[in-house]
Amino acid sequence: MKALEAYHPAVSAVYFLAVAGIAMFCMNPILQALSLFGALLLFLSNSRNRSVSSHAGFLLLFLLFALLNPLFSHNGATVLFVLNNNPVTLESAVYGLVAAGMILAVLYWFRSFTQIMTSDKLLYLFGKLSPKLSLILSMGLRYVPLFQSQVKKIRATQTALGLYKEDNLIDRVRGELRVFSITVTWALENGITTADSMEARGYGIGKRSHFSLFRFRLRDGIFLAITLVLFGLACVSICTGALEFTCYPTLQWAAASPTGAVGYLAYGGLVLMPAVLETEERIKWKYLRSSI
């Protein structure tokens, strides 16, 4: 959601680490469902591309992971049916669904992370910790679109010269290998040029100053405090076993308790925080437009 982009980079990074961290290390189906719902809501609200085709690969990945586990793992006490003399159990099917949901949720969280945490924000975060690491990171992020653009140019040039053909598989592979070779040569030459340019500008001869537009404000502190409190409550519930869920040998839930309810509510509030921010921003925008 666009409202999350306005916050300090450190606050956004802590938020993504909190929601994704719990999703990666807790196999509770309710938490995974909340995580996947929040990740989808955040991605759909922040992404310009909302076509179904952009999610087809993730859907196939979800189905693949969900089906592979019950087909290859036959643990569990509840047999649903027998396939080729191999039992397919309810416990394996549930574990496959939960694991697939976890992978899908984490992937969507990090897709939103790459949209919100731009290269300048990453450079700002890592610049103070390790200037060399931030430089390498920013240059790496810069070269990804450059490589893509250069590959398109080389392929178009090869096609215009009649050297790139797609008549059969062999011609296509030869053309792609030729494009790859030219791109690698260009990258090496461009890297040497960049290194000479940095040396000519005095890089590495002393401590350098940096400029940043990011400022830590009061709302950043409030958002960070709420994130840490909700994250802490969820972690306490997980560590005390109130949200424990096991699949093998049978499906077993932790007994209902106030600690477990607090954990579910805390994590649910954590994943829905961007939605609350976006709703607040839209209400303010409508109110300001109506008052004109």
Secondary structure, DSSP 8 states (H G I E B T S, - for coil): -HHHHTS-HHHHHHHHHHHHHHHHH---HHHHHHHHHHHHHHHHHH-S---THHHHHHHHHHHHHHHHHHHH---SS-EEEEETTEEEEHHHHHHHHHHHHHHHHHHHHHHHHHHHS-HHHHHHHHHHH-HHHHHHHHHHHHHHHHHHHHHHHHHHHHHHTT----SSHHHHHHHHHHHHHHHHHHHHHHHHHHHHHHHHTTTTSS-----------HHHHHHHHHHHHHHHHHHHHHHTTTT-EE-SSS-EE----HHHHHHHHHHHHHHTHHHHHHHHHHHHHHHHHHT-
